[in-house]
Amino acid sequence: MSLPQFTDIISLSNTEISEAIIETENELFNLRFKKATRQNFKSHEIKSTKRRLAQLKTLLTLRLENVDQKEEINN
């Protein structure tokens, strides 16, 4: 399993990104819970989930900053 690529999420809309962030946070919580309760899980999934969450949040932040800058220019 390869790490998630940034190019895979660029085509998503802002609402899809927000939904993916919530879903990824829940997935990360479940992985951490499995680790704490010593259930079977693949440890590399924590790394890839964290990375995907960071990518989603970065993309959403960049898009929101661009929207704010455009609004300032128009005012």
C-alpha positions in Angstrom: 0.0 0.0 0.0 1.5 3.3 -1.0 1.1 6.6 0.8 -1.8 8.8 -0.4 -0.9 11.3 -3.1 -1.8 14.9 -3.0 -2.8 14.8 -6.6 -5.6 12.4 -5.7 -7.5 14.9 -3.6 -7.0 18.1 -5.6 -10.1 17.4 -7.7 -12.4 17.2 -4.7 -14.8 20.1 -3.8 -14.6 21.9 -0.5 -17.6 20.0 0.9 -16.1 16.7 -0.2 -12.8 17.6 1.5 -14.7 18.5 4.7 -16.5 15.1 4.7 -13.2 13.3 3.9 -11.6 15.1 6.9 -14.3 13.9 9.3 -14.1 10.4 7.9 -10.3 10.3 8.1 -10.4 11.6 11.7 -12.8 8.8 12.6 -10.6 6.3 10.9 -7.6 7.5 12.8 -9.5 7.4 16.1 -10.5 3.8 15.4 -6.9 2.8 14.6 -5.6 4.4 17.8 -8.4 2.7 19.7 -7.3 -0.7 18.2 -3.7 0.0 19.1 -4.7 0.9 22.7 -6.8 -2.2 23.1 -4.1 -4.4 21.5 -6.4 -5.5 18.7 -5.0 -6.6 15.3 -4.4 -3.7 12.9 -1.7 -2.7 10.4 0.6 -0.2 12.0 1.4 1.5 8.7 -2.2 2.5 8.4 -1.7 5.1 11.2 1.0 6.8 9.2 -0.9 6.9 5.9 -4.1 8.1 7.7 -2.2 10.9 9.4 -0.6 11.9 6.2 -4.0 11.9 4.3 -5.5 14.0 7.1 -2.7 16.5 6.9 -3.1 16.7 3.1 -6.8 17.3 3.3 -6.5 20.0 5.9 -3.7 21.7 4.0 -5.7 21.7 0.8 -8.8 23.1 2.5 -6.8 25.8 4.2 -5.1 26.9 1.0 -8.5 27.1 -0.8 -10.0 29.1 2.0 -7.1 31.5 2.1 -7.5 32.0 -1.7 -11.2 32.8 -1.2 -10.3 35.3 1.5 -7.7 37.0 -0.6 -10.1 37.3 -3.5 -12.7 38.8 -1.3 -10.2 41.4 0.0 -9.2 42.3 -3.5 -12.8 42.8 -4.5 -13.6 45.1 -1.5 
